């Protein structure tokens, strides 16, 4: 296999504009045929250390589920190109209240050489490479999460990839159309993944980097497990002053948003063997270093609005959670480079996350503290509020530990206390640790 380089993408990108040889090929793959295509994928060897970026390859890979090449769809998975994604609630890379309209069957430019699909443009390479990653993840959904793909599909429908949609942001009653670059997102509640245009700053484009795609896929697993597949949008009219739980309460909580991000980062580690989520695409800088949870050194006490240690706000909470999970993984003597052991750990973790969500929703949210003023007004708070967030984090960690087998609680407690300290995991929430 040839090593993937930026020059390859640039060369492919020249085809439609300058080479004049990208006419629709006469020979096309028929629907139902097995598909092997040249894509960018992870190297078969895991990184020597989780803190390092993985390496990538360019060459033929066979799809497990997608069997309709010209529509890029298969069992439980499809792609639409273009269209408008109207967004009312943006929580980092999670769109919590969004509606997609339009979109069309993808336009793939390729040739067939000895049965292998060869992309003839950078856009076709991006679509094929990203869909190969989603195809692999959906095919192994049961192995990485314990969720049956057929059960998921029956209960919640298919996964849909939105390739380069335009974003219509709604804020203060006004709409602003944006054409996003340097990003990928998950549309909560719709099981859609939005992949945006590549920018000049990206090394491995985010739109088909397996680390990024598996992170966004992790949000869908968190939605299925923690939110019981019922991600809800907050509505002021439905806020119940007599109950600690109402539609959208947990979804908007600063701490839960952080835990969601940390869980997704850990899914990316399980899939790729690397905790260095962003560096392969965006290079080494303070932001990418903060997200590298294997090498990060900050703790809960040191993050806040003016923190010099971690400026990623609720992402910092997620990094600490992912780091604690990795501590436990090592503490259980699992091998960092063993993909099957990583998947086994994640299957157990997904079940614990599901039970944690159920505990927090039980008895009208009796375990939860009263919601703060932002939450009851359905507003997204961007900065940590120690008074509120430490209670929510304590309640979450308490429920999380109580969801674990008794034999594992001691190890989890010691690692969570080490990362979150007395403020993030106060003594009054540690009863089940003893």
Number of C-alpha atoms within 10 A of each C-alpha: 9 10 13 19 14 11 9 12 17 12 13 17 18 14 17 15 10 9 11 9 11 16 12 12 11 7 10 13 17 12 16 11 11 16 21 20 23 20 27 27 22 18 16 11 12 19 18 13 15 21 19 19 23 24 15 19 17 18 16 18 17 16 20 18 19 26 20 18 22 15 17 22 21 19 18 19 21 21 24 22 18 18 17 19 24 21 20 18 19 16 18 16 15 21 23 24 19 21 14 18 11 11 17 14 14 17 15 19 21 21 20 16 10 6 12 18 22 20 23 21 21 20 20 20 24 24 25 23 24 25 25 26 23 25 24 16 20 22 21 17 20 17 17 26 23 18 18 15 19 17 11 17 14 11 10 15 14 20 22 19 24 27 26 25 24 20 21 20 19 16 11 7 7 8 14 11 13 13 11 16 18 17 16 23 24 26 26 22 20 21 20 23 25 26 26 24 20 21 13 9 12 18 16 22 25 26 27 28 24 27 30 23 26 26 26 25 26 26 26 25 26 24 20 21 23 25 21 15 19 16 21 18 20 23 15 14 9 11 19 12 11 9 14 21 23 22 18 21 20 27 22 22 24 25 27 21 20 23 24 26 28 29 26 25 33 29 28 24 27 26 22 26 26 26 30 27 29 23 22 22 21 17 16 12 10 11 15 17 19 23 25 24 29 23 15 17 13 18 18 22 13 11 19 19 13 11 12 10 17 26 16 21 19 27 23 27 29 26 31 26 27 28 25 24 21 22 19 20 19 12 12 12 9 16 12 20 18 12 17 15 16 23 22 16 19 23 18 14 21 21 17 21 26 21 19 24 20 18 22 22 18 12 12 13 18 14 18 21 15 18 19 13 10 12 21 21 14 19 15 15 15 13 14 17 14 12 9 16 20 20 20 24 25 24 23 24 23 24 23 22 24 19 21 20 10 12 8 13 17 15 15 21 21 15 19 21 18 17 23 23 16 15 16 25 25 18 13 10 18 18 10 15 17 8
